[in-house]
Amino acid sequence: MHRKGGSAVIAVVLALAGMAATSSAAVYKVGGASGWTILGNVNYTDWAGKNTFHVGDIIEFKYPQGIHNVLEVKKADYNSCTNSTPIATHTSGDDKVTIKSPGHRFFICGVPGHCAAGQKLNVRVLKTQRPRSSDAPSPAPAASASAPAPAAASPRADGQTASTPPAASGTTSDGGATTSAPAPNANGAGIVSAGYPAFAALAVAVAVSMTMLQY
């Protein structure tokens, strides 16, 4: 039971590795929009020179099935357009050839006369593999703008902050207590009670003066 579980894990890992390799590969359609043909005077040497091929990339040959074919051959057979000893033969009309090693790969059409008419391809494959998109450096995150902190209120000479008005106090500027005069009532009682000490002193002084005058 344990062996079956381990085999399943290995199969999943291999499948993921294959998916990663496939996602990083580039697919090149031979001849571009023209495809694999002898029509239109397609220059396959020029087309191959404009592209860069890596190990893992895919070369796709598109053509009408039965009209052409694709033979992978050695360099000598490529130069002489010999189709008698191919390395591999493809005839589906949509042949995808995966590049598995660096160096040159040579392809010709095996239909008589087609290779001589220019239907041949020499692909130069670089030794390094194509980098995956996940290997590209990620851009630096944009700096987030932070709101400036509110300026602290500076203290005033009386100990209050500039942002808060001083509360009303019951002291005068010289530190003494303020006394509010009572509001007079309808019969003036407030004024009499407020001035009573002075009035009493004045009455005593008048009484003393009258006594002295009698003597």
Secondary structure, 3 states (H helix, E strand, C coil): CHHHHHHHHHHHHHHHHHHHHHHHCCEEECCCCCCCCCCCCCCHHHHHHCCCEEECCEEEEECCECCECEEEECHHHHHHCCCCCCCEEECCCEEEEECCCCEEEEEECCCCCCCCCCCEEEEEEEEEECCCHHHCCCCCCCCCCCCCCCCCCCECCCCCECCCCCCCCCECCCCCECCCCCCCCCCCHHHHHHCHHHHHHHHHHHHHHHHHHHC
